[in-house]
Amino acid sequence: MKKVKKVVALGLTSLIGMSAILSGCGGGNNSGTDTKAEQKAESEDKVAKETGDSNALHLTFYYPVNVGGSAAALIEKICADFNAENKDIVVEPVYTGNYDDTVTKIQTAVQGGTPPDLFVSLATQRFTMASTGMAMPLDDLIASDDEGKSYIDDFLPSFMEDSYVDGKIYSIPFQRSTEILYYNKDKFKEAGLDPESPPKNWDELLEDAKKLTNDSCYGVGIALNSGSAQWTFTGFSLENSEEGKMLMSEDGKKVFFNTPENVEALQFWLDLQNKHKVMAEGVVQWTDLPTQFLAGEVAMMYHTTGNIANINKNATFEYGTCFMPGKKQFGAATGGGNFYISSGISEDRVKAAWKFIKFATDTEKAAQWALDTGYVPTRKSCYETDMIKKYYEEVPQAKVAYEQLQYAKPELTTYNAAEIWRVLNDNIQSAVTGDVTAKEALDNAQSEAEGILEEYQ
């Protein structure tokens, strides 16, 4: 069998680095603060000259990009449009890499005395953002805003669910997604499968994958690299749970990694690779899967709906999408980034940041953002817009993610999230590489995670 390109990498440098920085958020050396402040002042002077308003309040906005396409350019445009409408405020967007890089840069800026005024970070970071004081609760802003309650109530409950910490709202949904199953309809036809009947459960997934696998193509692709495995595993955990129990408690203080149902889910992954040979062996990378799918090297792919614009533009074959196949029920994890406002900034900056967040997430812009990127529209009112109705008519594959939200729950989210992710990913990869069994891996992960979370009990 032709081996699909894969990278076997056990290193978790980015997550470990993020964990180390997050755990060292107290105090910090402020050397270099003056230099950074001077650099920021020079940047503000430059923008002021360009806008012609030297009295404008300048906000620094950190944002990541974790999907393909032109998301960075789209964010730049949102900022430019806001600046054009608000001459007294200038939002300066700063691209900060992926989500992990962004958290690292936020913490570095905080320690250096020049925190961004607002930023986009993973919704799964909300406990960390609250406990470290990196972000502020938004309830007072919402309460003082005449439109605050109606604004919040318009967001889809599945996305607002992971905005709360101890009953307070710490973030606003922005670039949100779920994982779905993409499949190559042409490959289905070649294998004698009905291209309009994708797998609905694990048994059907396996049977279809067997028929789709040949010397040049694997039946299914699942990314098992760090930062991705825990997202997909959250979905598989939900799919195999009779009570809808998640990998963690709602308060983020406990994990439930080594339940019999979760061991069965991990064993299913291992069997797809090693027993049935319908999935590439080793740790397939998240970023490699879309390329493999587009090249016809993988017939079915678990991936974010945020990649649908890329797939829709570049696929040379007819493709379909469907819910993540269930076991005892359907299930999927919500993921993606939310808007946060930094703690400790002045009241005028807080108000300006809030004004920008509302601007960037208003109904029309949230709908346009989803249309341009493939992310899921975050607000109920988006689905009443002509652009989304037309988009779903033209690209019906995109609607699957919205329809699947009724079965979705937040991705693995705890205090010390980066460390907990590292623990789960490390142990999953140990099982994938054959060093331990599925049960041993999840027993080890449970024990390590309990030690990390002990201070919160």
Secondary structure, DSSP 4 states (H G I P E B T S, - for coil): -PPPP-------HHHHHHHHHHHT-SS---TTHHHHHHHHHHHHHHHHHHHT-TTPEEEEEEE---SSSSHHHHHHHHHHHHHHH-TTEEEEEEE--SHHHHHHHHHHHHHTT---SEEEEEGGGHHHHHHTTSB---HHHHHHSTTHHHHHHTB-HHHHGGGEETTEE--EEEEEEEEEEEEEHHHHHHTT--TT----BHHHHHHHHHHH-BTTBEEEE---STTTHHHHHHHHHHHT-SS---SB-TTSS-B-TT-HHHHHHHHHHHIIIIIS--S-SS---TTTHHHHHHTTSEEEEEEEGGGHHHHHHH-SS-EEEEPPPBSSS--EEEEEEEEEEBTT--HHHHHHHHHHHHHHTSHHHHHHHHHHH-PPP-BGGGGGSHHHHHHHHH-GGGHHHHHHGGGEEE-S--TTHHHHHHHHHHHHHHHHTTSS-HHHHHHHHHHHHHHHHGGG-
